[in-house]
C-alpha cells in the first residue's frame, strides 16, 4: 500500500545518503530499500514536492526529469556491470508503488536476458503523433490490457519530445482515460539504438492474463487515438 501517513523519506533531503547526481531538486541516488537480492537498485527523486506529479510539471521540469533518468539508465547500461538495467515508474496504489512521493527506479541486474523482457510488437500500434524522431502510438497488441500508450525514439531522436509525449500520455491517462484510473506505470526499454517506453494505466489485473496469459485487444483504441489527437495535438 502507499504509505501516505508515514514520514516521507524522499522529503527528508538532509538525511539522504549515497547521492550520485543532483539537478536542482531532482536527485539520483542509490536505493537503501533493497528488495531484490543480487541487483543494484537506484532511485530518481523527481522533485521536492510530494503532492504533485508529472501532469502538473512545467514542461522544462518534465524534460529535465526524463533526461536525468535516461542519462543514468544509459550510464549503467554502458558500465559493463550489468547484463540488463530496468528503468520504470510506479505511481498510485495499483501500480506496485509503496511511496507516494514522485520518483522513478533504475535496477541493474548482472544476469538478465534482455530478449526475454519484451516483444517489440507490444510497443507498436496506431500512430497518434510523430515528431523529432519520436513516435507516439497506442498499442494494438497490448502487453496486459487497455489503453497502453507507447513511444519509440529512433537513434538521434529528441529526448525533449519523448518527455513531452510521455507527459501528454500521463495527463490523458489520469484525467480522461477512465475516471476510476488513479494509478499508472511507465516502463522504458532499449533495443539496438532505439529507446521504447510505455505508459500503462493500472487497475486490478485481469484474471485471464494472470492465470492464463490471455491478452484482449480493446475495441476502442481508434477512439482513444482520436481523442488524444483532438485534445493535445489539434492546435
KEKE-3310 file (N, C-alpha, C; in steps of 0.2 Angstrom, whole numbers, plus 5000, padded with zeros to 4 digits):
npx = (5004:5002:5011:5005:5003:5014:5030:5039:5052:5059:5056:5064:5077:5089:5094:5096:5106:5121:5120:5121:5120:5114:5101:5096:5081:5080:5085:5097:5100:5107:5097:5092:5082:5082:5075:5077:5087:5104:5104:5107:5100:5092:5086:5077:5073:5060:5057:5055:5043:5029:5015:5012:5013:5019:5009:5007:5019:5030:5034:5048:5053:5048:5055:5068:5068:5065:5077:5087:5084:5085:5099:5105:5101:5106:5120:5122:5119:5130:5141:5146:5144:5132:5120:5108:5098:5084:5072:5060:5043:5032:5016:5004:4992:4988:4999:5010:5018:5025:5028:5022:5028:5033:5043:5056:5063:5078:5086:5099:5104:5115:5114:5103:5092:5090:5082:5071:5063:5053:5042:5044:5033:5023:5025:5021:5009:4993:4997:4998:5005:5019:5036:5052:5059:5053:5040:5023:5011:4996:4994:4991:4993:4993:5002:4997:4984:4971:4972:4986:4999:5012:5029:5042:5058:5069:5087:5096:5085:5074:5075:5068:5056:5052:5050:5039:5029:5027:5022:5010:5004:5003:4995:4983:4979:4977:4967:4957:4956:4949:4938:4940:4953:4968:4981:4997:5009:5026:5036:5053:5062:5075:5082:5095:5099:5088:5076:5062:5046:5033:5017:5006:4990:4984:4975:4965:4973:4968:4960:4961:4973:4982:4981:4981:4988:4981:4978:4968:4962:4958:4943:4942:4953:4955:4946:4952:4964:4960:4954:4965:4973:4964:4963:4976:4984:4978:4979)
npy = (4994:5012:5022:5034:5041:5040:5047:5055:5048:5053:5066:5071:5078:5081:5070:5061:5048:5042:5049:5052:5061:5077:5088:5103:5101:5088:5072:5059:5044:5030:5016:5013:5004:4989:4977:4967:4954:4953:4962:4979:4994:5009:5026:5039:5054:5064:5077:5090:5091:5082:5081:5083:5078:5071:5076:5089:5096:5109:5111:5112:5106:5093:5089:5089:5079:5067:5067:5066:5053:5045:5047:5042:5029:5025:5026:5017:5005:5006:5004:4991:4983:4976:4965:4968:4983:4989:5002:5012:5018:5018:5023:5027:5017:5005:5002:4995:5003:5010:5021:5038:5050:5057:5047:5038:5022:5013:4998:4988:4973:4960:4947:4945:4941:4951:4949:4943:4952:4960:4961:4968:4971:4974:4987:4994:5001:5010:5025:5041:5053:5060:5066:5074:5062:5054:5043:5042:5031:5020:5005:4991:4978:4975:4973:4970:4975:4987:5003:5006:5016:5021:5024:5027:5030:5034:5032:5046:5054:5066:5068:5078:5079:5066:5067:5076:5070:5059:5066:5071:5058:5053:5063:5062:5048:5050:5059:5058:5046:5035:5038:5030:5028:5029:5026:5022:5015:5018:5011:5008:5003:4996:4993:4989:5004:5010:5018:5013:5016:5014:5019:5014:5012:5007:4995:4983:4968:4958:4942:4933:4936:4935:4922:4914:4920:4927:4939:4953:4962:4979:4987:5000:5008:5016:5026:5031:5036:5046:5054:5059:5065:5076:5082:5086:5089:5096:5109)
npz = (5000:4998:5008:5014:5026:5034:5038:5025:5016:5005:5006:5016:5013:5019:5025:5016:5008:4999:4987:4970:4959:4956:4951:4952:4961:4958:4961:4960:4967:4976:4981:4997:5001:4999:4989:4980:4979:4974:4964:4959:4965:4962:4964:4957:4962:4959:4962:4975:4980:4987:4983:4970:4953:4937:4927:4931:4930:4925:4908:4906:4918:4917:4906:4911:4921:4913:4905:4915:4920:4909:4905:4917:4917:4904:4907:4917:4909:4900:4908:4910:4920:4921:4914:4910:4913:4921:4920:4927:4932:4946:4950:4961:4970:4964:4956:4960:4968:4983:4990:4990:4986:4971:4960:4951:4946:4945:4941:4941:4934:4936:4929:4917:4904:4890:4879:4884:4890:4883:4869:4854:4847:4856:4858:4847:4837:4833:4826:4835:4835:4828:4829:4828:4827:4836:4839:4844:4850:4851:4859:4848:4851:4865:4880:4892:4894:4893:4884:4883:4880:4869:4865:4853:4851:4839:4835:4838:4840:4848:4865:4873:4866:4868:4882:4882:4875:4884:4895:4890:4888:4901:4907:4900:4903:4917:4918:4908:4903:4910:4924:4935:4935:4944:4945:4937:4927:4921:4909:4903:4888:4879:4863:4852:4844:4848:4859:4869:4876:4888:4894:4905:4910:4927:4934:4944:4939:4925:4928:4917:4911:4922:4926:4914:4904:4894:4882:4879:4865:4865:4859:4857:4853:4842:4844:4856:4851:4842:4852:4860:4850:4846:4859:4862:4851:4841:4840)
capx = (5000:5005:5012:5003:5003:5021:5035:5041:5060:5061:5056:5069:5083:5095:5096:5098:5113:5123:5118:5125:5119:5108:5100:5090:5078:5080:5091:5098:5104:5107:5091:5093:5077:5084:5070:5079:5094:5109:5103:5109:5094:5093:5080:5077:5068:5058:5057:5055:5035:5025:5008:5011:5016:5021:5005:5007:5026:5031:5037:5055:5055:5047:5061:5074:5067:5067:5084:5091:5083:5088:5106:5108:5100:5111:5127:5123:5120:5137:5146:5148:5142:5125:5118:5102:5096:5077:5070:5052:5040:5026:5013:4997:4991:4988:5005:5016:5022:5024:5030:5018:5032:5035:5050:5057:5068:5083:5088:5104:5104:5121:5112:5096:5092:5086:5077:5065:5059:5048:5041:5043:5026:5019:5027:5019:5001:4990:5001:4994:5009:5026:5040:5059:5062:5049:5033:5018:5006:4993:4995:4986:4995:4995:5006:4992:4976:4968:4974:4993:5002:5019:5034:5048:5063:5075:5093:5096:5078:5074:5073:5063:5050:5050:5047:5033:5024:5026:5018:5004:5001:5001:4990:4977:4978:4975:4962:4952:4955:4944:4938:4942:4960:4972:4987:5000:5017:5030:5042:5057:5066:5080:5084:5099:5100:5081:5073:5055:5043:5026:5013:5001:4985:4984:4969:4966:4974:4963:4962:4963:4980:4986:4980:4981:4992:4977:4978:4962:4963:4952:4939:4941:4959:4954:4943:4957:4969:4957:4953:4972:4975:4960:4964:4983:4988:4975:4981)
capy = (5000:5018:5025:5041:5044:5040:5052:5053:5048:5057:5073:5072:5078:5082:5064:5056:5046:5039:5053:5051:5067:5082:5094:5107:5097:5081:5069:5052:5041:5023:5015:5010:4999:4984:4971:4961:4951:4952:4968:4986:4997:5016:5030:5046:5058:5069:5084:5091:5091:5075:5081:5084:5073:5073:5080:5096:5099:5113:5107:5112:5102:5086:5087:5088:5073:5062:5067:5063:5046:5041:5048:5037:5022:5023:5026:5010:5000:5006:5002:4984:4979:4973:4962:4972:4988:4991:5009:5012:5022:5016:5029:5025:5011:4999:5002:4992:5008:5010:5028:5042:5055:5055:5045:5033:5017:5010:4992:4984:4965:4957:4942:4945:4941:4957:4947:4940:4957:4962:4959:4974:4972:4977:4994:4997:5002:5016:5031:5047:5059:5059:5072:5074:5056:5050:5041:5041:5027:5016:4998:4986:4972:4977:4969:4967:4977:4993:5010:5006:5021:5019:5029:5024:5035:5032:5035:5053:5057:5071:5067:5083:5077:5060:5069:5080:5064:5055:5070:5070:5052:5053:5068:5059:5043:5052:5064:5057:5039:5032:5041:5026:5026:5033:5023:5020:5014:5020:5007:5010:4998:4998:4988:4992:5011:5013:5018:5012:5017:5013:5022:5009:5013:5001:4993:4976:4965:4953:4935:4930:4937:4932:4915:4910:4924:4928:4946:4955:4968:4983:4989:5007:5011:5021:5032:5034:5039:5052:5059:5062:5070:5081:5086:5088:5090:5099:5116)
capz = (5000:4998:5015:5014:5033:5037:5036:5018:5016:5000:5008:5021:5009:5023:5028:5010:5008:4993:4981:4964:4955:4958:4946:4956:4966:4955:4965:4959:4972:4977:4985:5003:5002:4994:4989:4975:4980:4968:4960:4962:4965:4962:4964:4954:4966:4954:4965:4982:4982:4987:4981:4963:4948:4930:4923:4934:4930:4919:4903:4907:4923:4914:4901:4915:4924:4909:4903:4920:4920:4903:4906:4922:4914:4899:4910:4920:4904:4897:4913:4909:4926:4921:4908:4909:4918:4921:4921:4927:4937:4949:4953:4963:4974:4959:4951:4964:4972:4991:4992:4986:4983:4964:4959:4946:4949:4940:4944:4937:4935:4932:4924:4915:4897:4888:4874:4887:4894:4880:4862:4851:4844:4861:4858:4841:4836:4829:4827:4837:4833:4826:4829:4830:4828:4841:4838:4850:4847:4856:4857:4845:4853:4872:4884:4898:4894:4889:4884:4883:4876:4868:4862:4850:4849:4835:4836:4837:4842:4854:4872:4875:4863:4871:4888:4880:4873:4890:4899:4887:4889:4908:4909:4897:4907:4924:4918:4903:4900:4914:4930:4940:4935:4949:4945:4931:4927:4914:4908:4897:4885:4873:4858:4847:4846:4849:4865:4869:4883:4888:4899:4906:4916:4931:4938:4946:4933:4923:4929:4911:4910:4927:4926:4908:4899:4888:4881:4875:4861:4866:4853:4857:4853:4837:4848:4861:4847:4840:4857:4861:4844:4847:4865:4863:4845:4836:4839)
cpx = (5004:5005:5011:5004:5009:5025:5038:5049:5063:5061:5061:5076:5089:5098:5097:5105:5115:5120:5123:5126:5113:5108:5094:5088:5077:5086:5091:5103:5103:5100:5093:5088:5078:5078:5072:5087:5098:5108:5105:5103:5095:5087:5082:5071:5066:5058:5056:5047:5032:5019:5007:5014:5017:5016:5005:5014:5026:5035:5045:5057:5054:5053:5067:5074:5068:5074:5088:5090:5086:5096:5109:5107:5105:5118:5127:5123:5127:5142:5149:5147:5136:5124:5112:5100:5088:5076:5063:5050:5033:5023:5006:4997:4991:4994:5011:5020:5020:5025:5026:5023:5035:5042:5050:5062:5072:5086:5093:5105:5111:5119:5104:5095:5087:5080:5071:5061:5053:5048:5040:5036:5021:5020:5025:5011:4999:4994:4996:4998:5016:5030:5047:5061:5059:5042:5029:5012:5002:4993:4989:4988:4997:4998:5001:4985:4975:4972:4982:4996:5009:5023:5040:5052:5069:5081:5094:5090:5079:5071:5068:5057:5047:5046:5040:5028:5022:5021:5011:5000:4998:4995:4983:4975:4974:4969:4956:4951:4949:4944:4940:4950:4964:4979:4990:5007:5020:5036:5046:5061:5071:5081:5089:5100:5093:5079:5065:5052:5036:5023:5007:4996:4985:4977:4970:4967:4970:4965:4964:4970:4984:4987:4982:4985:4987:4976:4971:4964:4957:4949:4938:4947:4959:4951:4948:4962:4967:4956:4960:4974:4971:4962:4971:4987:4985:4976:4987)
cpy = (5006:5021:5032:5045:5044:5046:5050:5053:5052:5065:5076:5072:5078:5075:5059:5054:5043:5042:5053:5058:5071:5087:5098:5103:5090:5078:5061:5049:5033:5022:5011:5004:4994:4978:4966:4960:4950:4957:4974:4990:5005:5020:5037:5049:5064:5076:5084:5090:5084:5075:5082:5078:5075:5077:5088:5099:5104:5109:5106:5107:5094:5084:5085:5081:5067:5062:5064:5056:5042:5042:5042:5030:5020:5022:5019:5004:5000:5004:4996:4980:4974:4970:4966:4977:4990:4998:5010:5016:5018:5023:5026:5018:5005:4998:4997:4997:5008:5017:5033:5048:5053:5053:5040:5028:5015:5004:4989:4977:4963:4951:4943:4946:4946:4954:4944:4945:4959:4960:4966:4976:4975:4985:4998:4997:5008:5022:5037:5053:5056:5066:5071:5067:5052:5049:5040:5037:5023:5009:4994:4979:4973:4971:4965:4969:4983:4999:5010:5011:5021:5025:5025:5030:5032:5035:5042:5057:5061:5068:5072:5081:5071:5062:5072:5075:5060:5059:5070:5064:5051:5057:5065:5053:5045:5056:5062:5050:5035:5035:5037:5025:5031:5031:5022:5018:5017:5015:5009:5004:5000:4992:4991:4999:5014:5013:5018:5014:5016:5016:5017:5011:5007:5001:4986:4972:4959:4946:4931:4930:4934:4925:4911:4914:4925:4936:4947:4961:4973:4985:4996:5011:5016:5027:5035:5038:5046:5057:5062:5067:5076:5086:5089:5090:5094:5106:5118)
cpz = (5000:5005:5015:5021:5036:5034:5029:5018:5011:5001:5012:5017:5013:5025:5022:5010:5001:4987:4976:4960:4957:4952:4949:4961:4964:4958:4962:4964:4972:4982:4991:5005:4997:4995:4984:4977:4974:4963:4963:4960:4966:4962:4961:4957:4961:4956:4972:4985:4982:4983:4974:4959:4941:4926:4925:4933:4924:4914:4904:4912:4921:4910:4906:4919:4919:4906:4908:4920:4915:4903:4911:4920:4909:4902:4913:4915:4901:4902:4913:4915:4926:4914:4906:4914:4916:4923:4921:4932:4939:4951:4955:4966:4970:4955:4954:4968:4979:4994:4987:4983:4976:4963:4954:4949:4943:4944:4939:4939:4932:4928:4923:4907:4894:4883:4877:4890:4890:4872:4859:4848:4850:4862:4852:4841:4832:4831:4829:4835:4832:4826:4831:4831:4834:4839:4844:4847:4853:4854:4854:4847:4860:4876:4889:4896:4890:4889:4885:4878:4875:4865:4859:4848:4845:4837:4834:4838:4848:4860:4875:4872:4866:4878:4887:4879:4880:4894:4897:4889:4897:4910:4906:4902:4914:4924:4913:4901:4904:4921:4936:4940:4939:4949:4938:4932:4920:4914:4902:4895:4880:4869:4852:4849:4847:4857:4865:4876:4882:4894:4900:4912:4920:4935:4941:4940:4932:4925:4923:4910:4915:4927:4920:4902:4893:4888:4877:4871:4862:4859:4852:4856:4847:4840:4853:4857:4845:4846:4859:4856:4845:4853:4865:4857:4840:4835:4835)
residu = (UNK:UNK:UNK:UNK:UNK:UNK:UNK:UNK:UNK:UNK:UNK:UNK:UNK:UNK:UNK:UNK:UNK:UNK:UNK:UNK:UNK:UNK:UNK:UNK:UNK:UNK:UNK:UNK:UNK:UNK:UNK:UNK:UNK:UNK:UNK:UNK:UNK:UNK:UNK:UNK:UNK:UNK:UNK:UNK:UNK:UNK:UNK:UNK:UNK:UNK:UNK:UNK:UNK:UNK:UNK:UNK:UNK:UNK:UNK:UNK:UNK:UNK:UNK:UNK:UNK:UNK:UNK:UNK:UNK:UNK:UNK:UNK:UNK:UNK:UNK:UNK:UNK:UNK:UNK:UNK:UNK:UNK:UNK:UNK:UNK:UNK:UNK:UNK:UNK:UNK:UNK:UNK:UNK:UNK:UNK:UNK:UNK:UNK:UNK:UNK:UNK:UNK:UNK:UNK:UNK:UNK:UNK:UNK:UNK:UNK:UNK:UNK:UNK:UNK:UNK:UNK:UNK:UNK:UNK:UNK:UNK:UNK:UNK:UNK:UNK:UNK:UNK:UNK:UNK:UNK:UNK:UNK:UNK:UNK:UNK:UNK:UNK:UNK:UNK:UNK:UNK:UNK:UNK:UNK:UNK:UNK:UNK:UNK:UNK:UNK:UNK:UNK:UNK:UNK:UNK:UNK:UNK:UNK:UNK:UNK:UNK:UNK:UNK:UNK:UNK:UNK:UNK:UNK:UNK:UNK:UNK:UNK:UNK:UNK:UNK:UNK:UNK:UNK:UNK:UNK:UNK:UNK:UNK:UNK:UNK:UNK:UNK:UNK:UNK:UNK:UNK:UNK:UNK:UNK:UNK:UNK:UNK:UNK:UNK:UNK:UNK:UNK:UNK:UNK:UNK:UNK:UNK:UNK:UNK:UNK:UNK:UNK:UNK:UNK:UNK:UNK:UNK:UNK:UNK:UNK:UNK:UNK:UNK:UNK:UNK:UNK:UNK:UNK:UNK:UNK:UNK:UNK:UNK:UNK:UNK)
# end
